[in-house]
Amino acid sequence: MSEEKKERIRDAVSEAVNECCAPEKAVEECRAPEKAANGCCAPETEAEGCAHFHGIHSGKMRSEEEYKSLKNRLKRIEGQVRGIERMLDGDAYCPDILMQVSAVNSALNSFSKELLGSHIRTCVKDDILSGNTDTIEELVKLTQKLMR
């Protein structure tokens, strides 16, 4: 994750925390302001890094491991797409190009599955545990869109 993106997320968290976090807690400690009103972030939320602001999901602080894994997948996919472009430029046989396109689609599906699994294990779980069941409907709608 770029330093600029991390800084923007930190700024948004700080702004939200200043509105609702217990004064005795340091701004850096709070990642979930809706929990802050009850004494600041639960340790499991802090560790997993979901950034929820008053029921509005505006970002997520991913672990370094998750970020690197997702980024590496995207870099491989990017390389595959560039390879398809080179095949097209080199007048490759259509079925060969189509096989590479199929491989890219498969790689994108794997990326989506990894990201969705992480979302369910962190954001959705945390919302449900904090009593925000609206996230279930959001997940249902997302799943419906993904299955089109």
C-alpha atoms as one frame of an Amber mdcrd trajectory, in Angstrom:
protein
   0.000   0.000   0.000   1.404   3.382  -0.918   2.393   5.766   1.827  -0.003
   8.336   0.363  -2.944   5.920   0.628  -1.955   4.958   4.176  -1.773   8.635
   5.097  -5.231   9.335   3.623  -6.705   6.437   5.597  -4.929   7.564   8.785
  -6.295  11.089   8.276  -9.843   9.775   7.806  -9.508   7.576  10.891  -8.104
  10.462  12.930 -10.947  12.728  11.866 -13.571  10.143  12.791 -11.827   9.326
  16.062 -11.695  12.964  17.107 -15.472  12.985  16.827 -16.157   9.987  19.032
 -13.127   8.351  20.617 -12.663   8.320  24.347 -10.342  11.248  25.185  -7.943
   9.067  27.172  -7.190   6.952  24.106  -4.580   8.031  21.581  -5.899   8.744
  18.106  -3.615   6.093  16.629  -5.240   3.422  18.789  -8.724   3.760  17.343
  -9.599   2.109  14.064 -13.326   1.570  14.578 -15.019   4.712  15.912 -18.378
   2.985  16.456 -16.559   0.790  18.970 -14.647   3.802  20.292 -17.747   5.137
  21.959 -17.677   1.996  24.085 -14.061   2.373  25.125 -12.092   2.198  21.856
 -11.241  -0.579  19.476 -11.523  -4.215  20.298  -8.089  -5.845  19.988  -9.264
  -8.164  17.223 -10.498  -5.227  15.141  -7.251  -3.361  15.654  -5.233  -6.379
  14.555  -7.331  -7.053  11.473  -7.530  -3.421  10.493 -11.035  -2.808   9.173
 -11.764   0.896   9.164 -15.487   1.411   9.694 -16.822   4.889  10.282 -20.280
   5.097  11.852 -21.594   2.225   9.742 -20.130   3.606   6.512 -17.287   1.544
   5.100 -14.768   3.937   3.697 -11.622   1.867   3.630  -9.676  -0.949   5.097
  -6.212  -1.070   6.567  -4.931  -4.374   5.226  -2.222  -6.351   6.926   1.123
  -6.253   5.158   0.748  -9.963   4.368  -2.703  -9.544   2.806  -1.599  -6.468
   0.867   1.478  -8.203  -0.541  -0.499 -11.299  -1.512  -3.162  -9.307  -3.358
  -0.600  -7.025  -4.972   1.485  -9.994  -6.171  -1.594 -11.590  -7.739  -2.384
  -8.353  -9.567   1.190  -8.013 -10.817   1.058 -11.560 -12.244  -2.280 -10.797
 -13.908  -0.852  -7.585 -15.315   2.035  -9.575 -16.792  -0.368 -12.065 -18.327
  -2.380  -9.262 -19.942   0.800  -7.726 -21.372   1.642 -11.173 -22.735  -1.723
 -11.329 -24.492  -1.038  -7.928 -26.023   2.330  -9.172 -27.304   0.625 -12.251
 -28.742  -1.859 -10.032 -30.567   0.952  -7.791 -31.849   2.787 -10.920 -33.034
  -0.248 -12.250 -34.896  -0.538 -15.324 -32.675  -3.084 -18.001 -33.491  -6.550
 -17.091 -32.090  -7.010 -20.218 -29.939  -3.623 -19.577 -28.292  -4.675 -16.044
 -27.377  -8.044 -17.272 -26.130  -6.334 -19.801 -23.858  -4.291 -16.981 -22.314
  -7.444 -14.875 -21.891  -9.006 -17.826 -20.072  -5.969 -17.997 -17.778  -6.321
 -14.274 -16.964 -10.024 -14.745 -16.182  -9.141 -17.607 -13.858  -6.478 -15.515
 -12.132  -8.926 -12.640 -11.645 -11.471 -15.054 -10.175  -8.831 -16.311  -7.733
  -8.002 -12.724  -6.760 -11.709 -12.019  -6.175 -12.131 -15.156  -4.045  -9.160
 -14.221  -1.872 -10.419 -10.655  -1.404 -13.987 -11.784  -0.695 -12.776 -14.319
   1.869 -10.762 -11.657   3.642 -13.747  -9.297   3.597 -15.998 -11.912   5.189
 -13.411 -12.917   7.817 -12.733  -9.322   8.860 -15.237  -6.620   7.907 -18.406
  -8.722   7.859 -17.487 -10.618  11.030 -16.648  -7.408  12.903 -19.886  -5.734
  11.806 -21.998  -8.676  12.903 -20.211  -8.905  16.257 -20.790  -5.191  16.817
 -24.506  -5.584  16.050 -24.482  -4.063  12.557 -26.442  -6.644  10.604 -26.871
  -4.317   7.598 -23.590  -5.757   6.385 -25.360  -9.065   5.690 -27.610  -7.422
   3.098 -24.567  -5.684   1.621 -22.827  -9.059   1.332 -25.886 -10.659  -0.297
 -26.051  -7.870  -2.900 -22.317  -8.113  -3.543 -22.536 -11.895  -3.984 -25.422
 -11.488  -6.430 -23.405  -9.014  -8.483 -20.356 -11.275  -8.470 -22.392 -14.246
  -9.707 -23.769 -12.505 -12.813
